[in-house]
Amino acid sequence: MPSELSPGDTAPRWRTRLNDFVTAVAWSPGGTFVAAASLSGEVIVLDADGNVVAKLPEHPLGALTLAWSPRTDQLAVGGQDGVLRIWQPRAENVTLALDSWVTAVAWSPNGAWLGAGAGRDLFIVTPDGVAREVFPEQPSTITALAWGSNSRRVGIACYGGPRWFEPARTTPQPARVFEWKGSLLTMAIAPSGKWLASGNQDHSVHVWRLWTGDDLEMSGYPTKVDAIAWDHRSRFLAVGGVGDVTVWDFAGKGPQGTRPRTLEGFAQKVNVVSFQRRGPLLAAGSADGLIALWDPARATHAADVVALRASVSAIDWSPDDRHVLAGTADGDVAVVSW
């Protein structure tokens, strides 16, 4: 069945290729660099015009995750080989061998800590590559990390609900647990610090109010939920589905008892969703190779649609909100500008 969304005249500003499925892409905080990783183990850093700045050592069996520090041009990369690497320009790279494959990395908002999920263990690492704390033997593989806005706590996604740890605590026990019987695949904290949302294996989205632990659930999605994103005002939560994106409105009393806005037109699953950092626009990338742009507060029809050559596997907005960096299942890395 062909997609109902019709690509316009917008084309990628530049593109390059990796050898395999692109697992992660990200802009550096100043917009100077972009990074991309693939299942072949390749990791590259490019400048904003698409010129290769660095090729990092490969990760056998695949590079799985990467993240830029919010305060510096330090790039953390984790792989299936259990290696965590911290790269920065004109400096010696740091390499740490962790106990298991590195599935998730996330810097604290103040840049003082790097959290790394390696199998069932959470490592807290300093920017110079020292493993400060290890919180071992979580209930299952850590699938995602999210830091609180004050950088004091980091939450992990795993079976049994989000678990919160504090780098300053010496006890291996979590500081807090939001108990829930299910497997979390991804999670995101609203910029306001009010809500934590997770996408789950059981085809649901779960949301907790951070200061009380009160929760609500949106169920009935046709497949597991692994694509969620908050807008910068913490009003909208976008969820990628099969053929559409649902957008829940958290204004006022929140979405309980309401119906979401639905952004339709994809022929296949929406793999990734991402809001502008300070603007209202939502970008969604799908398995049918499309990136669609919406303003959910104003319309449910796409403002623009760009066709890539394969399933869109990763996207990230530039710091100035003018460009979208995208990766695809066949190894393309491209920047689309508006």
HELIX and SHEET records of a PDB file:
SHEET    1   A 4 TRP A  14  ARG A  17  0                                        
SHEET    2   A 4 ASP A 332  SER A 337 -1                                        
SHEET    3   A 4 HIS A 323  THR A 328 -1                                        
SHEET    4   A 4 VAL A 312  TRP A 317 -1                                        
SHEET    1   B 4 VAL A  22  TRP A  27  0                                        
SHEET    2   B 4 PHE A  33  SER A  38 -1                                        
SHEET    3   B 4 VAL A  43  ASP A  47 -1                                        
SHEET    4   B 4 VAL A  52  LEU A  56 -1                                        
SHEET    1   C 4 ALA A  63  TRP A  68  0                                        
SHEET    2   C 4 LEU A  75  GLY A  79 -1                                        
SHEET    3   C 4 VAL A  83  TRP A  87 -1                                        
SHEET    4   C 4 VAL A  94  ALA A  97 -1                                        
SHEET    1   D 4 VAL A 102  TRP A 107  0                                        
SHEET    2   D 4 LEU A 114  ALA A 118 -1                                        
SHEET    3   D 4 ASP A 121  VAL A 125 -1                                        
SHEET    4   D 4 ALA A 131  PHE A 135 -1                                        
SHEET    1   E 4 ALA A 144  TRP A 147  0                                        
SHEET    2   E 4 VAL A 154  ALA A 157 -1                                        
SHEET    3   E 4 ARG A 163  PHE A 165 -1                                        
SHEET    4   E 4 ARG A 176  VAL A 177 -1                                        
SHEET    1   F 4 LEU A 184  ILE A 189  0                                        
SHEET    2   F 4 TRP A 195  ASN A 200 -1                                        
SHEET    3   F 4 VAL A 205  ARG A 209 -1                                        
SHEET    4   F 4 ASP A 215  MET A 218 -1                                        
SHEET    1   G 7 ILE A 228  TRP A 230  0                                        
SHEET    2   G 7 PHE A 236  GLY A 240 -1                                        
SHEET    3   G 7 VAL A 242  ASP A 249 -1                                        
SHEET    4   G 7 ARG A 261  PHE A 275 -1                                        
SHEET    5   G 7 LEU A 282  SER A 286 -1                                        
SHEET    6   G 7 LEU A 290  TRP A 294 -1                                        
SHEET    7   G 7 ASP A 304  ALA A 307 -1                                        
END                                                                             
